[in-house]
Amino acid sequence: MYHFFVESNQITPDYKNVEITGSDFNHIANVLRMKVGEQFSVSIRGDEDGKEIFYEIESISDSSVIGKLCFIEEGSQELPSKIYLFQGLPKVDKMELIIQKAVELGAFEIVPMATKRCVVKLDEKKSQSKIKRWQAIAEAAAKQSKRAIIPNVHMPMTMKEAVQYAKDMDVKLIPYENAEHMDETKKLIEGIKPGESVAVFIGPEGGFSEEEIELCRASDIKPITLGKRILRTETAGFTIISWLMYHLEG
């Protein structure tokens, strides 16, 4: 079933009807070619409670689709903890894949980072353009995976800015190739409680510098191991978010 995000003013106060307009209307009417009687679901933008509201198409005009209420499913599709992915800027278009899959796996926010070993350098103009593209990818992934929210993709931060942004988060982890003792990593993951916020720092292709690791240690960001193999930057984030998803939803 297709899923869309709507503003609260698109739904009547009693939830009985919804009006789909704009690009979502075009997608329903002209791309999906849905008909009267077919069903879809919506989430309200900004509603972290995560109600999923199911509608049946009642009418289709030249500019909107009207849906009538079928039922409301309470309970969020979201993870019980907010996961913040701090991602060192990778080469080429890897960031698009990282955002797409991180959203599918349940990340709450994605923060691109300009670290010492990043090859990619973004000025303000390029950053604005990239963020618009990345946010659209996050929204598409949220629709596909039936998320209750659209995760926010931040403007790129420096490593110091990212560490400062994460300072009040409950658990802060940084996969590091020189970290050892998988038992300690398992203990840290298994100790995370539902409701706690989790920051995950992932380096670019060249990894983090020793100075950046020391900055993290000094800020109570704990180095962890992801195993005996060296993972690519796009694989490392998926791995740890998958571990967290398994632990938190288990």
One Martini backbone bead per residue (centre of mass of N, CA, C, O) as a GRO file, in nm:
protein
  250
    1MET     BB    1   0.097   0.035   0.021
    2TYR     BB    2   0.064   0.363  -0.008
    3HIS     BB    3   0.265   0.643   0.119
    4PHE     BB    4   0.202   0.959   0.295
    5PHE     BB    5   0.256   1.309   0.346
    6VAL     BB    6   0.088   1.546   0.563
    7GLU     BB    7  -0.080   1.807   0.655
    8SER     BB    8  -0.305   1.889   0.895
    9ASN     BB    9  -0.490   2.070   0.687
   10GLN     BB   10  -0.567   1.802   0.503
   11ILE     BB   11  -0.729   1.725   0.759
   12THR     BB   12  -0.985   1.660   0.927
   13PRO     BB   13  -1.053   1.672   1.263
   14ASP     BB   14  -1.196   1.365   1.232
   15TYR     BB   15  -1.040   1.212   0.979
   16LYS     BB   16  -1.250   1.152   0.739
   17ASN     BB   17  -1.063   1.345   0.559
   18VAL     BB   18  -0.851   1.380   0.262
   19GLU     BB   19  -0.618   1.602   0.086
   20ILE     BB   20  -0.454   1.560  -0.221
   21THR     BB   21  -0.172   1.741  -0.342
   22GLY     BB   22   0.035   1.806  -0.581
   23SER     BB   23   0.279   1.573  -0.615
   24ASP     BB   24   0.100   1.348  -0.491
   25PHE     BB   25  -0.128   1.372  -0.687
   26ASN     BB   26   0.036   1.310  -0.940
   27HIS     BB   27   0.127   1.031  -0.848
   28ILE     BB   28  -0.153   0.902  -0.818
   29ALA     BB   29  -0.287   0.986  -1.100
   30ASN     BB   30  -0.023   0.964  -1.320
   31VAL     BB   31   0.160   0.724  -1.213
   32LEU     BB   32  -0.025   0.509  -1.054
   33ARG     BB   33  -0.328   0.519  -1.138
   34MET     BB   34  -0.543   0.558  -0.938
   35LYS     BB   35  -0.859   0.463  -0.799
   36VAL     BB   36  -1.157   0.442  -0.707
   37GLY     BB   37  -1.126   0.246  -0.396
   38GLU     BB   38  -0.848   0.285  -0.330
   39GLN     BB   39  -0.568   0.256  -0.112
   40PHE     BB   40  -0.415   0.454   0.156
   41SER     BB   41  -0.155   0.618   0.345
   42VAL     BB   42  -0.090   0.837   0.635
   43SER     BB   43   0.116   1.101   0.760
   44ILE     BB   44   0.189   1.351   0.986
   45ARG     BB   45   0.365   1.610   0.993
   46GLY     BB   46   0.530   1.605   1.312
   47ASP     BB   47   0.410   1.323   1.409
   48GLU     BB   48   0.558   1.120   1.656
   49ASP     BB   49   0.327   0.913   1.728
   50GLY     BB   50   0.251   0.755   1.445
   51LYS     BB   51   0.005   0.769   1.287
   52GLU     BB   52  -0.185   0.555   1.073
   53ILE     BB   53  -0.384   0.653   0.792
   54PHE     BB   54  -0.667   0.514   0.632
   55TYR     BB   55  -0.766   0.532   0.283
   56GLU     BB   56  -1.023   0.598   0.044
   57ILE     BB   57  -1.099   0.669  -0.267
   58GLU     BB   58  -1.356   0.901  -0.360
   59SER     BB   59  -1.196   1.127  -0.538
   60ILE     BB   60  -1.105   1.277  -0.869
   61SER     BB   61  -0.950   1.552  -0.984
   62ASP     BB   62  -0.744   1.793  -1.134
   63SER     BB   63  -0.598   1.857  -0.816
   64SER     BB   64  -0.734   1.614  -0.640
   65VAL     BB   65  -0.757   1.390  -0.358
   66ILE     BB   66  -1.017   1.208  -0.199
   67GLY     BB   67  -1.038   1.074   0.129
   68LYS     BB   68  -1.173   0.808   0.318
   69LEU     BB   69  -1.212   0.666   0.608
   70CYS     BB   70  -1.115   0.357   0.755
   71PHE     BB   71  -0.846   0.369   0.953
   72ILE     BB   72  -0.657   0.363   1.264
   73GLU     BB   73  -0.309   0.329   1.347
   74GLU     BB   74  -0.160   0.280   1.627
   75GLY     BB   75   0.153   0.337   1.655
   76SER     BB   76   0.480   0.332   1.590
   77GLN     BB   77   0.745   0.285   1.342
   78GLU     BB   78   0.943   0.368   1.542
   79LEU     BB   79   1.198   0.380   1.724
   80PRO     BB   80   1.261   0.393   2.077
   81SER     BB   81   1.511   0.543   1.953
   82LYS     BB   82   1.727   0.804   1.875
   83ILE     BB   83   1.913   0.818   1.571
   84TYR     BB   84   2.232   0.966   1.507
   85LEU     BB   85   2.392   1.034   1.198
   86PHE     BB   86   2.742   1.080   1.164
   87GLN     BB   87   2.870   1.171   0.839
   88GLY     BB   88   3.126   1.142   0.654
   89LEU     BB   89   3.215   1.267   0.366
   90PRO     BB   90   3.183   1.119   0.070
   91LYS     BB   91   3.217   1.006  -0.228
   92VAL     BB   92   3.033   1.111  -0.457
   93ASP     BB   93   2.704   0.935  -0.417
   94LYS     BB   94   2.698   0.786  -0.132
   95MET     BB   95   2.507   0.965   0.040
   96GLU     BB   96   2.243   0.872  -0.087
   97LEU     BB   97   2.253   0.581   0.013
   98ILE     BB   98   2.288   0.637   0.312
   99ILE     BB   99   2.023   0.787   0.355
  100GLN     BB  100   1.825   0.581   0.252
  101LYS     BB  101   1.909   0.342   0.450
  102ALA     BB  102   1.891   0.491   0.721
  103VAL     BB  103   1.590   0.548   0.702
  104GLU     BB  104   1.492   0.254   0.673
  105LEU     BB  105   1.633   0.171   0.961
  106GLY     BB  106   1.565   0.454   1.163
  107ALA     BB  107   1.677   0.718   1.146
  108PHE     BB  108   1.633   1.050   1.271
  109GLU     BB  109   1.920   1.171   1.190
  110ILE     BB  110   2.138   1.353   0.953
  111VAL     BB  111   2.499   1.431   0.973
  112PRO     BB  112   2.710   1.593   0.798
  113MET     BB  113   3.077   1.567   0.773
  114ALA     BB  114   3.375   1.765   0.800
  115THR     BB  115   3.670   1.611   0.777
  116LYS     BB  116   4.004   1.573   0.744
  117ARG     BB  117   3.964   1.313   0.518
  118CYS     BB  118   3.797   1.462   0.328
  119VAL     BB  119   3.748   1.511  -0.014
  120VAL     BB  120   3.494   1.654   0.016
  121LYS     BB  121   3.392   1.994  -0.073
  122LEU     BB  122   3.160   2.232   0.069
  123ASP     BB  123   2.994   2.490  -0.005
  124GLU     BB  124   2.719   2.670   0.051
  125LYS     BB  125   2.588   2.630  -0.226
  126LYS     BB  126   2.630   2.322  -0.245
  127SER     BB  127   2.488   2.252   0.020
  128GLN     BB  128   2.204   2.346  -0.052
  129SER     BB  129   2.168   2.154  -0.293
  130LYS     BB  130   2.223   1.887  -0.146
  131ILE     BB  131   2.008   1.903   0.077
  132LYS     BB  132   1.765   1.901  -0.108
  133ARG     BB  133   1.827   1.623  -0.224
  134TRP     BB  134   1.856   1.461   0.044
  135GLN     BB  135   1.569   1.523   0.154
  136ALA     BB  136   1.418   1.382  -0.078
  137ILE     BB  137   1.536   1.101  -0.017
  138ALA     BB  138   1.426   1.079   0.271
  139GLU     BB  139   1.127   1.097   0.191
  140ALA     BB  140   1.114   0.853   0.002
  141ALA     BB  141   1.211   0.647   0.219
  142ALA     BB  142   0.981   0.702   0.422
  143LYS     BB  143   0.754   0.611   0.238
  144GLN     BB  144   0.854   0.323   0.168
  145SER     BB  145   0.888   0.249   0.500
  146LYS     BB  146   0.660   0.383   0.675
  147ARG     BB  147   0.714   0.631   0.819
  148ALA     BB  148   0.623   0.883   1.057
  149ILE     BB  149   0.882   1.030   0.954
  150ILE     BB  150   1.110   1.284   0.838
  151PRO     BB  151   1.421   1.294   0.827
  152ASN     BB  152   1.677   1.505   0.904
  153VAL     BB  153   1.900   1.697   0.699
  154HIS     BB  154   2.181   1.850   0.752
  155MET     BB  155   2.401   2.063   0.758
  156PRO     BB  156   2.715   2.076   0.744
  157MET     BB  157   2.971   1.978   0.971
  158THR     BB  158   3.198   1.985   1.184
  159MET     BB  159   3.343   1.798   1.414
  160LYS     BB  160   3.305   1.996   1.650
  161GLU     BB  161   3.004   2.053   1.599
  162ALA     BB  162   2.909   1.759   1.628
  163VAL     BB  163   3.005   1.710   1.916
  164GLN     BB  164   2.835   1.938   2.036
  165TYR     BB  165   2.554   1.834   1.939
  166ALA     BB  166   2.601   1.545   2.109
  167LYS     BB  167   2.651   1.606   2.421
  168ASP     BB  168   2.333   1.523   2.528
  169MET     BB  169   2.358   1.242   2.457
  170ASP     BB  170   2.344   0.929   2.592
  171VAL     BB  171   2.481   0.780   2.337
  172LYS     BB  172   2.830   0.742   2.213
  173LEU     BB  173   2.955   0.632   1.890
  174ILE     BB  174   3.279   0.498   1.738
  175PRO     BB  175   3.389   0.351   1.483
  176TYR     BB  176   3.716   0.172   1.505
  177GLU     BB  177   3.985   0.000   1.375
  178ASN     BB  178   4.149   0.000   1.673
  179ALA     BB  179   3.940  -0.139   1.804
  180GLU     BB  180   3.844  -0.363   2.066
  181HIS     BB  181   3.649  -0.583   2.201
  182MET     BB  182   3.344  -0.707   2.141
  183ASP     BB  183   3.227  -0.727   2.427
  184GLU     BB  184   3.213  -0.419   2.473
  185THR     BB  185   3.026  -0.355   2.241
  186LYS     BB  186   2.789  -0.534   2.329
  187LYS     BB  187   2.747  -0.395   2.602
  188LEU     BB  188   2.674  -0.116   2.491
  189ILE     BB  189   2.433  -0.199   2.318
  190GLU     BB  190   2.272  -0.363   2.547
  191GLY     BB  191   2.256  -0.089   2.737
  192ILE     BB  192   2.041   0.024   2.566
  193LYS     BB  193   1.757   0.220   2.612
  194PRO     BB  194   1.457   0.299   2.572
  195GLY     BB  195   1.476   0.657   2.487
  196GLU     BB  196   1.757   0.675   2.407
  197SER     BB  197   2.005   0.855   2.274
  198VAL     BB  198   2.195   0.806   1.956
  199ALA     BB  199   2.531   0.837   1.857
  200VAL     BB  200   2.683   0.808   1.522
  201PHE     BB  201   3.020   0.781   1.408
  202ILE     BB  202   3.131   0.829   1.065
  203GLY     BB  203   3.371   0.792   0.850
  204PRO     BB  204   3.539   0.824   0.589
  205GLU     BB  205   3.740   0.655   0.383
  206GLY     BB  206   3.999   0.748   0.579
  207GLY     BB  207   3.884   0.818   0.829
  208PHE     BB  208   4.003   0.898   1.132
  209SER     BB  209   4.183   1.084   1.316
  210GLU     BB  210   4.352   1.097   1.607
  211GLU     BB  211   4.238   1.373   1.692
  212GLU     BB  212   3.938   1.293   1.660
  213ILE     BB  213   3.938   1.060   1.859
  214GLU     BB  214   4.026   1.231   2.104
  215LEU     BB  215   3.786   1.420   2.099
  216CYS     BB  216   3.581   1.195   2.153
  217ARG     BB  217   3.688   1.085   2.416
  218ALA     BB  218   3.663   1.367   2.568
  219SER     BB  219   3.328   1.340   2.487
  220ASP     BB  220   3.219   1.042   2.541
  221ILE     BB  221   3.308   0.886   2.280
  222LYS     BB  222   3.288   0.547   2.198
  223PRO     BB  223   3.488   0.313   2.095
  224ILE     BB  224   3.427   0.066   1.838
  225THR     BB  225   3.364  -0.252   1.704
  226LEU     BB  226   3.280  -0.436   1.379
  227GLY     BB  227   3.526  -0.621   1.362
  228LYS     BB  228   3.776  -0.775   1.153
  229ARG     BB  229   3.667  -0.600   0.934
  230ILE     BB  230   3.687  -0.363   0.681
  231LEU     BB  231   3.469  -0.104   0.631
  232ARG     BB  232   3.284   0.082   0.463
  233THR     BB  233   3.128   0.372   0.511
  234GLU     BB  234   2.841   0.262   0.409
  235THR     BB  235   2.849  -0.002   0.597
  236ALA     BB  236   2.891   0.090   0.890
  237GLY     BB  237   2.620   0.232   0.944
  238PHE     BB  238   2.433  -0.006   0.879
  239THR     BB  239   2.539  -0.197   1.093
  240ILE     BB  240   2.476  -0.036   1.357
  241ILE     BB  241   2.177   0.019   1.304
  242SER     BB  242   2.099  -0.279   1.291
  243TRP     BB  243   2.179  -0.350   1.575
  244LEU     BB  244   1.990  -0.146   1.713
  245MET     BB  245   1.726  -0.249   1.596
  246TYR     BB  246   1.745  -0.535   1.712
  247HIS     BB  247   1.764  -0.449   2.011
  248LEU     BB  248   1.510  -0.245   2.036
  249GLU     BB  249   1.296  -0.466   1.891
  250GLY     BB  250   1.339  -0.740   2.070
   0.00000   0.00000   0.00000
